[in-house]
Amino acid sequence: MVPNAQPSNNNIALGQFVRDVVDFPKPGILFRDITPLLGDACAMSSAIEQLLAPWRETKIDRIAAVEARGFLFAAPMAIALGVGLIPIRKPGKLPFVTISHEYALEYGTDRLEMHADSLTAGQRVLLVDDVLATGGTAGACATLVERSGAKVVGCAFLLELKALGGRERLSPHRIESVLVY
């Protein structure tokens, strides 16, 4: 359990804390808003426990978290597992020498960075983010981790938007999602 949180039932139905917002950020999009979950201590604690559960018996050396909401889940997960946290951020946000990976979006490109000395060869890394959609961001993170010589043991997501095909894009990595839409 997360320190100082209310005791939680790992089986809390977290879907009740996800709000559907129609036409956000643009018409035709159904946005899955997790801010109600973040605002409830029991739901947040349960979400972290449910994210951790499939990985408890897996050897993990570090957790890599995707900016920004991935940080919210990855930090308490790293503490619970007794491992370090590697932030993966947008360009220009990290103060030391970085490695980067540019990846394609539906319209254009984006880039992610991590400190060049974050990982060493052979370390086993769990990637954590709030949502798996198309898999582009998580795929870019996996590429960064693997370029460092570390191994991606899998990816953990609070929400998975199945119709967008992210799971297939991340193959052959193990994917564990708490909620699938």
C-alpha positions as CSV (number, residue, x, y, z in Angstrom):
1,M,0.0,0.0,0.0
2,V,1.1,3.6,-0.6
3,P,2.3,5.2,2.6
4,N,-0.3,7.4,4.4
5,A,-3.1,6.3,2.1
6,Q,-6.4,5.0,3.4
7,P,-6.5,1.2,3.3
8,S,-7.7,0.2,-0.1
9,N,-9.3,-2.8,-1.6
10,N,-7.2,-3.8,-4.6
11,N,-10.5,-4.7,-6.3
12,I,-12.0,-1.2,-6.4
13,A,-13.7,-0.8,-9.7
14,L,-11.5,2.0,-11.0
15,G,-13.7,2.6,-14.1
16,Q,-16.1,4.5,-11.9
17,F,-13.4,7.1,-11.4
18,V,-12.8,7.7,-15.1
19,R,-14.9,10.4,-16.6
20,D,-15.8,10.5,-20.3
21,V,-15.5,13.9,-21.9
22,V,-17.1,14.2,-25.3
23,D,-15.4,16.3,-28.0
24,F,-12.2,16.9,-26.1
25,P,-9.6,18.1,-27.2
26,K,-11.5,18.4,-30.5
27,P,-14.8,17.3,-32.0
28,G,-15.2,13.6,-32.4
29,I,-12.8,12.6,-29.6
30,L,-14.0,10.8,-26.5
31,F,-11.4,11.7,-23.8
32,R,-11.0,9.4,-20.8
33,D,-10.3,11.8,-17.9
34,I,-8.5,10.2,-14.9
35,T,-8.5,13.4,-12.7
36,P,-11.4,12.0,-10.6
37,L,-9.3,8.9,-9.8
38,L,-6.3,11.1,-9.0
39,G,-8.5,13.1,-6.6
40,D,-9.6,10.1,-4.5
41,A,-6.9,8.6,-2.2
42,C,-8.4,5.1,-2.1
43,A,-8.8,5.0,-5.8
44,M,-5.3,6.2,-6.4
45,S,-3.9,3.7,-4.0
46,S,-5.8,0.9,-5.5
47,A,-4.7,2.0,-9.0
48,I,-1.1,1.8,-8.0
49,E,-1.6,-1.6,-6.3
50,Q,-3.4,-2.9,-9.5
51,L,-0.6,-1.6,-11.7
52,L,2.0,-3.3,-9.5
53,A,0.3,-6.6,-9.0
54,P,1.3,-8.3,-12.3
55,W,4.9,-7.3,-11.8
56,R,5.6,-8.2,-8.2
57,E,7.3,-11.5,-9.1
58,T,9.3,-10.0,-12.0
59,K,12.9,-8.9,-11.6
60,I,12.9,-5.1,-12.2
61,D,15.9,-2.9,-11.7
62,R,14.3,0.5,-12.7
63,I,11.0,2.0,-13.7
64,A,11.0,4.4,-16.6
65,A,8.2,6.9,-16.6
66,V,6.7,8.9,-19.4
67,E,6.1,12.6,-18.9
68,A,3.9,13.8,-17.3
69,R,1.1,11.6,-15.9
70,G,3.2,8.5,-16.0
71,F,5.3,10.1,-13.3
72,L,2.2,10.1,-11.0
73,F,2.0,6.3,-11.1
74,A,5.6,5.4,-11.6
75,A,7.0,7.2,-8.5
76,P,5.0,5.3,-5.9
77,M,5.5,2.1,-7.9
78,A,9.3,2.5,-7.8
79,I,9.2,3.2,-4.1
80,A,7.0,0.1,-3.5
81,L,9.4,-2.1,-5.5
82,G,12.5,-0.5,-4.0
83,V,13.9,0.5,-7.4
84,G,15.0,3.8,-9.0
85,L,12.9,5.9,-11.3
86,I,14.0,7.1,-14.8
87,P,12.2,10.2,-16.1
88,I,11.6,10.2,-19.9
89,R,10.8,13.8,-20.9
90,K,10.1,16.1,-23.7
91,P,13.2,17.9,-25.3
92,G,15.0,20.5,-23.2
93,K,13.6,19.4,-19.8
94,L,16.6,17.4,-18.5
95,P,19.7,19.2,-17.3
96,F,22.4,16.7,-18.2
97,V,23.7,14.9,-21.3
98,T,20.7,13.1,-22.9
99,I,19.9,10.6,-25.6
100,S,16.8,11.2,-27.6
101,H,14.5,9.4,-30.0
102,E,12.2,11.1,-32.6
103,Y,9.1,9.3,-33.6
104,A,6.2,9.8,-35.9
105,L,2.8,11.1,-34.9
106,E,-0.4,11.1,-37.0
107,Y,0.5,14.6,-38.2
108,G,4.3,15.3,-37.7
109,T,6.9,14.1,-35.2
110,D,7.8,14.3,-31.6
111,R,10.9,13.5,-29.6
112,L,11.6,12.1,-26.1
113,E,14.8,12.3,-24.1
114,M,16.4,10.6,-21.1
115,H,19.7,11.1,-19.3
116,A,22.5,9.2,-21.1
117,D,23.7,7.8,-17.8
118,S,20.3,6.7,-16.5
119,L,20.7,3.0,-17.3
120,T,23.4,0.5,-17.7
121,A,23.6,-2.5,-20.0
122,G,21.6,-5.4,-18.8
123,Q,19.3,-3.6,-16.4
124,R,15.7,-4.7,-16.5
125,V,13.2,-1.8,-16.9
126,L,9.4,-1.5,-16.5
127,L,7.9,1.3,-18.6
128,V,4.9,3.0,-16.9
129,D,2.4,5.5,-18.3
130,D,-1.2,6.4,-17.7
131,V,-2.7,5.6,-21.1
132,L,-1.8,3.2,-24.0
133,A,-3.3,4.6,-27.2
134,T,-1.4,4.2,-30.5
135,G,1.8,3.0,-28.7
136,G,3.9,5.7,-30.3
137,T,5.1,7.3,-27.1
138,A,5.7,4.0,-25.3
139,G,7.5,2.6,-28.4
140,A,9.8,5.6,-28.3
141,C,10.5,5.0,-24.6
142,A,11.3,1.4,-25.3
143,T,13.7,2.4,-28.0
144,L,15.5,4.8,-25.6
145,V,15.8,2.1,-22.9
146,E,17.1,-0.5,-25.4
147,R,19.6,2.0,-26.9
148,S,21.1,2.3,-23.5
149,G,21.7,-1.5,-23.4
150,A,19.0,-2.1,-20.9
151,K,16.1,-4.6,-21.4
152,V,12.4,-3.7,-21.4
153,V,10.7,-6.3,-19.2
154,G,7.2,-4.9,-20.0
155,C,4.9,-1.9,-20.0
156,A,2.2,-1.0,-17.4
157,F,-0.7,1.3,-18.2
158,L,-3.7,2.4,-16.1
159,L,-5.9,2.7,-19.3
160,E,-5.6,1.0,-22.7
161,L,-7.6,2.3,-25.6
162,K,-7.8,-1.1,-27.5
163,A,-9.2,0.2,-30.8
164,L,-6.1,2.4,-31.4
165,G,-3.8,-0.7,-31.7
166,G,-1.0,0.3,-29.2
167,R,-0.6,-3.2,-27.9
168,E,0.3,-4.5,-31.3
169,R,2.7,-1.7,-31.9
170,L,4.6,-2.6,-28.7
171,S,4.8,-6.3,-29.6
172,P,6.7,-8.4,-28.4
173,H,6.8,-6.6,-25.1
174,R,4.6,-7.8,-22.3
175,I,1.7,-5.3,-21.7
176,E,-0.4,-5.1,-18.6
177,S,-3.3,-2.6,-18.4
178,V,-5.6,-2.1,-15.5
179,L,-8.6,-0.8,-17.5
180,V,-9.2,-1.6,-21.2
181,Y,-11.7,0.4,-23.3
